[in-house]
Amino acid sequence: MENGISGKIAGAFIRSKLSILLMFAFMLLGLFSIYFIPREEEPQIEVPMADIMVGYPGATPQEVESGVIQPIEKIISNIKGVEHVYSTSMNGMGMLTVQFYVGEDVERSLVKLYNEMMKNMDRMPQGATMPLVKSRAIDDVPALAFTLWSNKMGDYQIRQVAEVVGNEIKKIPDVAQVNIVGGQSRQVKVMLDKDKMAGSKLDFGTIAQSLQANNAQMQSGNIITGDMVYSVQTGNFFSDVEEVKSLIVGVNDNQPVYLYQIAEVEDGAEVPKQYVSFGYGAASGDKKAGMPDDYSAVTISIAKKKGADAMKLAEVVIDKVEHLKKDVITNDLNVEVTRNYGETASHKVSELLFHLSRACKFNCVS
C-alpha cells in the first residue's frame, strides 16, 4: 500500500540518523525551558488597562458624574480597541478604569488614551484638575508580602522599622514596587490657638503659607568665577521639630511672632489611616493557643518587575529580611510571610511536571 504525505514524512524520520539527535536536542530544549523560564502563577496575558483620576474640588458625586465622568466616557469610548469603561464618582473626585481588547499593544493603547484625553481637555468644566492616567498590569499584583507584628511594640514603632525594611528591599534589582500598609508614620502636628492668633493679628492662611514657603529648597542659579561654576541653592527643609517651633510666621507691633507663641507643636505619630492586625486562625493549632489575640501589625507588599522569576525573587527577598533581623528587626518584632507568589507558582509548576512525567511514562510503557 502506498503511503501518503504523512507516512512518507514519518518514514523519512524513522530512517534518518538525525532523528536521535533531534530528540536529544528537543529534550535539552525542554530542560532549559523548565529551569530558566520564569515561573508564573498568574497568566501573563497582555490586557492594556489604565485608571484615569480627575479631581473636581467642591463638587458632589452627581456633579462629578454629569460634569466630568460622562464627557470622559464618551471621549474614551470612541478610541479604537477599547472594550470596557468603568467609572466611579465621589465627593470632589472621579475615577475611570479603561480596558482594551486582549492582544492590543500596551504602549500604543496608553498613548492613544493619553492623546485623546489631552485633545479634549477644553470640554472639562472649570475647576477640574488635569487627568492622571495610571497604567495597570498583572505584575502590579504583589508577589510577596511580609507582616511585621508585635505584642510589645505599638503601631508607630512597627511602622518605623517597616519603612527601613522597605527601603532595603527596594534596592533588590527585580523589585518593581514596595508598599507599606498599616501603622502610623511620623508627623509634626501644629495645633493653633485661635485666641493667640487673634491677639497676634494672624490668620490660618498666613501661617500655612509661611510653613510651606520655609519648608522648601530650590536651585537659584549658578555663580561663574573664572573657570569654576558654583551651583546656588536657597532654602532648606525642616530638620527637626525645634526649627518648626522657632519659625517666624508674622509680625505684630514690629515684633516677630514665632510659631510656638500661637500654637502647640508636637513631633510624633500621625492619626491612623489604616488598621492592620495579625492573628492565627483555628487551623493553626498550637500557634493559635499560644497567641489567642490579634496584635497590631504592618504589612510590606512587594511587586516584581515584568519577566522576573517570582520564585527566585522571593528567595532573595526572604534572605534579605533574614539578614535584617541581625540589626534592624529586633527580637520584640515578629515577621511572617503572609503571601509568597513564588512558592505557590513553583508548587503548581512542579505538580504539572509530575503529571506530565507520569503521562509520558504511561504512554511509553503502553
C-alpha positions as MATLAB code, in Angstrom:
seq = 'MENGISGKIAGAFIRSKLSILLMFAFMLLGLFSIYFIPREEEPQIEVPMADIMVGYPGATPQEVESGVIQPIEKIISNIKGVEHVYSTSMNGMGMLTVQFYVGEDVERSLVKLYNEMMKNMDRMPQGATMPLVKSRAIDDVPALAFTLWSNKMGDYQIRQVAEVVGNEIKKIPDVAQVNIVGGQSRQVKVMLDKDKMAGSKLDFGTIAQSLQANNAQMQSGNIITGDMVYSVQTGNFFSDVEEVKSLIVGVNDNQPVYLYQIAEVEDGAEVPKQYVSFGYGAASGDKKAGMPDDYSAVTISIAKKKGADAMKLAEVVIDKVEHLKKDVITNDLNVEVTRNYGETASHKVSELLFHLSRACKFNCVS';
ca = [
       0.000    0.000    0.000;
       1.384    3.375   -0.970;
       1.991    5.807    1.896;
       0.541    9.296    1.927;
       2.414   12.501    2.674;
       2.296   11.907    6.438;
       3.529    8.354    6.045;
       6.415    9.443    3.816;
       7.472   12.134    6.323;
       7.291    9.631    9.197;
       9.271    7.079    7.211;
      11.939    9.651    6.410;
      12.370   10.457   10.109;
      12.459    6.769   11.070;
      15.227    6.010    8.575;
      17.176    9.230    9.226;
      20.166    9.180   11.584;
      19.353   12.749   12.634;
      16.166   11.721   14.436;
      18.048   10.679   17.583;
      19.990   13.962   17.593;
      16.782   15.941   17.160;
      15.164   14.007   20.016;
      18.071   14.845   22.338;
      18.012   18.475   21.163;
      14.303   18.777   21.973;
      14.865   17.167   25.378;
      17.651   19.646   26.149;
      15.427   22.498   24.993;
      12.668   21.281   27.312;
      15.046   21.038   30.274;
      16.344   24.530   29.510;
      12.763   25.843   29.481;
      11.972   24.173   32.821;
      14.948   25.664   34.650;
      15.379   29.072   33.025;
      11.916   30.326   32.033;
      10.387   32.376   34.905;
       7.691   30.537   36.824;
       4.401   32.411   36.907;
       1.180   31.697   38.758;
      -0.972   34.303   37.031;
      -1.374   34.002   33.228;
       0.790   36.610   31.520;
      -1.945   37.801   29.157;
      -1.450   41.367   27.996;
      -4.684   43.249   28.610;
      -3.974   47.002   28.385;
      -5.705   48.706   31.301;
      -5.441   52.145   32.860;
      -7.025   54.220   35.601;
      -7.931   57.853   34.965;
      -8.314   60.031   38.056;
      -9.771   63.530   37.788;
     -10.289   65.938   40.656;
     -13.253   68.333   40.826;
     -12.917   70.103   44.212;
     -16.151   71.008   45.951;
     -18.413   69.024   43.624;
     -20.944   66.434   44.746;
     -20.871   62.892   43.270;
     -23.802   63.821   40.976;
     -21.957   66.919   39.711;
     -18.768   64.917   39.190;
     -20.671   62.320   37.169;
     -22.505   64.787   34.933;
     -19.695   67.328   34.519;
     -16.587   65.131   34.363;
     -17.232   61.391   34.161;
     -19.842   61.295   31.390;
     -17.875   63.537   28.949;
     -14.729   61.480   29.506;
     -16.649   58.223   28.982;
     -17.846   59.490   25.584;
     -14.323   60.526   24.631;
     -12.768   57.197   25.638;
     -15.479   55.058   24.045;
     -14.520   56.434   20.613;
     -10.935   55.155   20.909;
     -10.305   52.137   18.701;
      -9.593   48.996   20.730;
     -11.444   49.973   23.937;
     -13.613   47.124   25.226;
     -14.947   48.306   28.619;
     -15.083   51.573   30.571;
     -15.943   51.554   34.286;
     -16.407   54.707   36.370;
     -16.843   55.796   39.970;
     -17.922   59.208   41.249;
     -17.333   60.550   44.736;
     -17.097   63.880   46.530;
     -14.637   66.081   44.659;
     -13.180   63.283   42.535;
     -13.956   60.759   39.809;
     -12.124   57.677   38.574;
     -12.460   55.672   35.370;
     -10.973   52.279   34.518;
     -10.366   51.649   30.813;
      -9.877   48.118   29.478;
      -8.712   47.422   25.928;
      -9.184   44.200   23.998;
      -6.785   41.329   24.659;
      -3.856   41.481   22.257;
      -3.830   45.251   21.804;
      -0.357   46.756   22.067;
       0.059   48.121   25.598;
       2.207   51.149   24.821;
       0.193   52.213   21.774;
      -3.067   51.846   23.683;
      -1.838   54.073   26.517;
      -0.501   56.663   24.058;
      -3.862   56.758   22.233;
      -5.673   57.129   25.547;
      -3.438   59.974   26.726;
      -3.562   61.813   23.389;
      -7.350   61.594   23.241;
      -7.632   62.977   26.775;
      -5.317   65.910   26.033;
      -7.138   66.802   22.815;
     -10.438   67.139   24.660;
      -9.332   68.999   27.789;
     -11.340   72.021   26.638;
     -14.505   70.023   27.336;
     -13.675   69.730   31.022;
     -15.564   72.053   33.410;
     -13.760   74.970   35.012;
     -12.071   73.875   38.242;
     -11.390   70.274   37.159;
      -7.799   69.139   37.621;
      -5.528   67.644   34.986;
      -6.376   63.940   34.488;
      -3.897   61.461   35.908;
      -3.525   58.384   33.674;
      -2.046   55.402   35.509;
      -1.462   52.081   33.754;
      -2.281   48.731   35.351;
      -0.771   45.294   34.709;
      -0.746   41.784   36.156;
       2.736   42.441   37.574;
       1.264   45.123   39.868;
      -0.142   42.286   41.990;
       2.194   41.729   44.982;
       4.376   38.666   44.530;
       5.474   38.614   48.174;
       4.177   40.071   51.418;
       5.621   40.250   54.930;
       3.634   41.113   58.028;
       5.507   42.608   60.970;
       3.666   42.239   64.284;
       4.451   42.521   67.956;
       2.789   42.191   71.334;
       5.273   44.655   72.849;
       5.555   47.418   70.223;
       2.905   49.866   69.022;
       1.814   50.847   65.514;
       4.213   53.782   65.355;
       7.338   51.785   66.275;
       6.435   48.912   63.933;
       5.897   51.362   61.063;
       9.328   52.929   61.581;
      11.005   49.525   61.304;
       8.849   48.575   58.295;
       9.906   51.708   56.403;
      13.588   50.872   56.936;
      12.988   47.283   55.792;
      11.035   48.526   52.768;
      13.864   50.867   51.729;
      16.339   47.985   51.890;
      14.075   45.724   49.816;
      13.769   48.432   47.136;
      17.489   48.029   46.433;
      16.988   44.467   45.126;
      17.210   44.597   41.282;
      13.993   42.732   40.304;
      11.768   44.587   42.789;
       9.409   46.989   40.984;
       7.379   48.426   43.859;
       7.177   48.217   47.644;
       4.027   49.268   49.508;
       3.622   49.555   53.271;
       0.129   49.160   54.709;
      -0.849   49.922   58.289;
       0.861   51.549   61.219;
       1.409   55.227   61.917;
       4.006   57.335   60.124;
       5.862   60.203   61.720;
       4.059   63.539   61.686;
       4.674   67.004   63.105;
       1.364   68.353   64.415;
       0.729   72.085   64.621;
      -2.299   72.847   66.840;
      -3.155   76.526   66.541;
      -4.711   78.586   69.336;
      -7.347   80.875   67.807;
      -7.231   83.354   70.704;
      -3.461   83.767   70.445;
      -3.771   84.032   66.658;
      -6.305   86.832   67.039;
      -4.041   88.610   69.569;
      -1.135   88.411   67.107;
      -3.358   89.515   64.182;
      -2.673   86.348   62.171;
      -4.975   84.025   60.285;
      -4.715   80.389   59.263;
      -3.870   81.137   55.611;
      -0.878   83.320   56.532;
       0.520   80.692   58.884;
       0.048   77.868   56.368;
       1.748   79.922   53.681;
       4.710   80.639   55.964;
       5.140   76.947   56.783;
       5.001   75.980   53.117;
       7.400   78.713   51.982;
      10.005   77.916   54.652;
       9.900   74.138   54.093;
      11.282   74.255   50.532;
      14.559   74.065   48.695;
      15.294   75.060   45.110;
      18.046   75.835   42.632;
      18.594   79.594   42.372;
      21.154   79.696   39.596;
      24.925   79.500   39.112;
      27.849   81.745   40.015;
      30.652   81.725   37.447;
      34.096   82.674   38.717;
      36.943   82.203   36.267;
      36.783   78.588   35.116;
      34.632   77.471   38.079;
      30.846   77.221   38.262;
      29.125   77.172   41.660;
      25.544   75.962   41.955;
      23.457   78.057   44.363;
      20.617   76.564   46.392;
      18.243   78.590   48.539;
      16.009   77.452   51.347;
      16.054   74.259   53.343;
      13.674   71.621   54.627;
      12.818   71.398   58.300;
      15.227   69.014   60.003;
      13.624   68.772   63.457;
      10.654   69.970   65.465;
      12.632   72.824   67.073;
      13.050   74.502   63.686;
       9.286   74.344   63.201;
       8.647   75.857   66.624;
      11.086   78.733   66.047;
       9.641   79.663   62.644;
       8.625   83.335   62.303;
       5.075   83.350   60.950;
       4.306   87.068   61.156;
       4.982   90.465   62.706;
       2.897   92.208   65.389;
       3.727   95.678   66.716;
       7.120   95.492   64.962;
       7.904   92.300   66.864;
       8.350   88.868   65.237;
       5.720   86.248   66.047;
       7.105   82.747   66.454;
       5.021   79.658   65.818;
       5.446   78.330   69.353;
       3.823   81.530   70.673;
       0.497   80.822   68.965;
       0.464   77.033   68.635;
       1.462   73.752   70.209;
       3.901   71.765   68.068;
       4.274   68.021   68.622;
       6.529   65.510   66.903;
       5.035   62.018   66.949;
       2.695   59.576   65.283;
       0.079   60.617   62.737;
      -3.615   59.892   63.068;
      -4.149   56.275   61.899;
      -5.469   55.944   58.345;
      -5.310   52.168   58.020;
      -5.527   49.405   60.589;
      -3.761   46.066   60.184;
      -3.831   43.304   62.771;
      -2.286   39.851   62.802;
      -3.551   36.669   64.391;
      -3.619   32.917   63.834;
      -6.779   31.048   62.848;
      -8.238   27.923   64.400;
      -6.439   25.709   61.863;
      -3.059   26.886   63.209;
      -3.404   24.692   66.292;
      -0.585   25.384   68.740;
       0.088   28.826   67.279;
      -3.499   29.861   67.967;
      -3.260   28.573   71.540;
      -0.020   30.474   72.115;
      -1.359   33.713   70.655;
      -5.133   33.869   71.184;
      -5.491   37.609   70.461;
      -4.828   39.771   67.428;
      -1.924   42.220   67.591;
      -1.004   45.441   65.779;
       0.815   44.798   62.540;
       2.220   46.369   59.384;
       2.318   44.611   56.006;
       5.050   45.114   53.399;
       3.974   44.029   49.905;
       6.477   43.591   47.061;
       5.659   43.622   43.336;
       8.148   42.234   40.825;
       9.344   43.606   37.507;
       7.921   42.244   34.285;
       9.619   38.982   33.284;
      11.296   38.428   36.666;
      11.155   34.952   38.212;
       8.834   35.164   41.223;
      10.388   32.116   42.902;
      13.956   33.427   42.676;
      12.893   36.925   43.743;
      11.081   35.503   46.774;
      14.222   33.624   47.822;
      16.368   36.748   47.511;
      13.925   38.958   49.445;
      13.440   36.400   52.220;
      17.238   36.105   52.593;
      17.441   39.894   52.777;
      14.828   40.036   55.535;
      16.621   37.291   57.464;
      19.816   39.334   57.239;
      17.986   42.445   58.509;
      16.970   40.543   61.644;
      20.547   40.965   62.853;
      20.492   44.748   63.178;
      17.144   46.280   62.060;
      14.390   43.872   63.105;
      14.647   43.439   66.865;
      13.661   40.398   68.897;
      10.469   42.170   70.021;
       9.244   42.147   66.415;
       7.933   39.055   64.611;
       7.965   38.574   60.839;
       5.553   36.311   58.972;
       5.452   35.638   55.227;
       1.743   36.149   54.505;
       1.981   35.807   50.715;
       4.574   34.001   48.632;
       3.635   34.060   44.987;
       6.927   32.343   44.068;
       6.298   29.362   46.358;
       2.788   28.722   45.056;
       3.907   29.181   41.433;
       6.795   26.750   41.942;
       4.460   24.216   43.562;
       1.999   24.363   40.661;
       4.759   24.067   38.043;
       6.294   21.095   39.886;
       2.876   19.422   40.090;
       2.355   19.994   36.360;
       5.760   18.467   35.537;
       4.980   15.493   37.757;
       1.739   14.764   35.919;
       3.451   15.232   32.549;
       6.183   12.766   33.521;
       3.557   10.235   34.651;
       1.667   10.624   31.380;
       4.896   10.231   29.394;
       5.834    7.094   31.362;
       2.373    5.586   30.845;
       2.464    6.255   27.098;
       5.993    4.920   26.783;
       5.104    1.684   28.643;
       1.893    1.132   26.712;
];
